[in-house]
Amino acid sequence: MDVALESFEVFNHILLVFITPFFMSLFPVAVVIVAVALIGGALALAAFFWALRTGQFSVKHMNEGALTIFDSKEPVGTPTDMTLQTPRADPDERPAKPRGAR
């Protein structure tokens, strides 16, 4: 019984002298990290609800944003890059439809 008590006292001494001060020194860092995470999450949630309330996620805005990249030089549905095609002699010529396209 005395050996078990002595080993417990040694473990308790090691815990109190070496390990506890190390973790206690990390406690202020953990508090700051948690506080920053909570504040950042609250700001992100507030920005999301603001965007919902002002209509930023309406279908109208989504479609307008998707079509802003097209202009008269590249109308909707007409690819002008040559990534997967061979260059054409006449740039105004419509590209050939890929095989299997209807």
BELUR-V68076 format. One record per residue. N is the residue number from 0. RES is the residue in one small letter. PHI is phi in degrees with one decimal (none if undefined). PSI is psi as a letter, one per 30 degrees, with the letter a starting at -180 (none if undefined). D_LAST is the distance of its C-alpha to the last C-alpha in Angstrom with 1 decimal. Layout:
# BELUR-V68076
n	res	phi	psi	d_last
N	RES	PHI	PSI	D_LAST
N	RES	PHI	PSI	D_LAST
This chain:
# BELUR-V68076
n	res	phi	psi	d_last
0	m	none	e	87.6
1	d	-68.5	e	88.8
2	v	-66.3	e	86.4
3	a	-65.7	e	83.4
4	l	-67.1	e	84.7
5	e	-65.5	e	85.3
6	s	-66.9	e	81.7
7	f	-65.9	e	80.3
8	e	-64.8	e	82.5
9	v	-65.8	e	81.3
10	f	-62.6	e	77.7
11	n	-63.2	e	78.4
12	h	-64.5	e	80.1
13	i	-61.0	e	77.2
14	l	-61.6	e	74.8
15	l	-71.7	e	76.9
16	v	-85.0	e	77.9
17	f	-106.6	e	74.7
18	i	-83.0	e	71.6
19	t	-60.0	e	72.1
20	p	-62.0	e	72.8
21	f	-64.0	e	69.6
22	f	-71.3	e	67.4
23	m	-68.1	f	69.4
24	s	-74.0	f	68.7
25	l	-87.1	f	64.9
26	f	-61.3	e	65.2
27	p	-62.4	e	65.1
28	v	-65.9	e	62.0
29	a	-64.5	e	60.3
30	v	-63.3	e	61.4
31	v	-65.2	e	59.9
32	i	-63.1	e	56.5
33	v	-65.1	e	56.3
34	a	-63.2	e	57.3
35	v	-63.9	e	54.7
36	a	-64.7	e	52.0
37	l	-66.3	e	53.0
38	i	-65.3	e	53.2
39	g	-62.4	e	49.8
40	g	-64.6	e	48.2
41	a	-65.1	e	49.8
42	l	-65.3	e	48.6
43	a	-64.8	e	45.0
44	l	-65.5	e	45.2
45	a	-64.2	e	46.7
46	a	-65.4	e	44.0
47	f	-65.0	e	41.3
48	f	-66.9	e	43.0
49	w	-62.1	e	43.6
50	a	-64.1	e	39.9
51	l	-65.1	e	39.1
52	r	-66.7	e	41.9
53	t	-88.9	g	40.9
54	g	82.4	g	37.2
55	q	-69.6	f	35.7
56	f	-104.8	g	33.2
57	s	-73.1	l	32.0
58	v	-62.6	e	28.3
59	k	-58.8	e	28.9
60	h	-66.2	e	30.2
61	m	-63.7	e	27.5
62	n	-69.1	e	24.7
63	e	-62.2	e	26.9
64	g	-64.1	e	27.5
65	a	-71.7	f	23.9
66	l	-98.2	f	23.2
67	t	-69.6	f	26.5
68	i	-81.0	f	25.1
69	f	-96.3	k	23.0
70	d	-144.7	a	24.8
71	s	-68.0	f	24.5
72	k	-77.7	f	24.2
73	e	-138.3	i	21.2
74	p	-69.4	l	19.3
75	v	-59.4	k	17.2
76	g	88.7	f	13.7
77	t	-114.8	j	15.0
78	p	-72.2	k	16.4
79	t	-116.3	f	19.7
80	d	-83.0	l	21.0
81	m	-111.9	h	21.0
82	t	-61.7	e	21.2
83	l	-116.0	g	18.4
84	q	-128.9	l	17.9
85	t	-90.3	k	20.4
86	p	-62.7	k	22.2
87	r	-99.8	l	21.4
88	a	-69.8	e	24.3
89	d	-103.2	j	23.5
90	p	-67.3	f	22.8
91	d	-84.9	f	21.4
92	e	-70.9	k	18.7
93	r	-72.5	k	15.1
94	p	-68.5	l	13.9
95	a	-69.8	k	11.5
96	k	-72.9	k	8.1
97	p	-66.2	l	8.9
98	r	-60.6	k	8.7
99	g	85.6	f	6.5
100	a	-80.6	k	3.8
101	r	-105.2	none	0.0
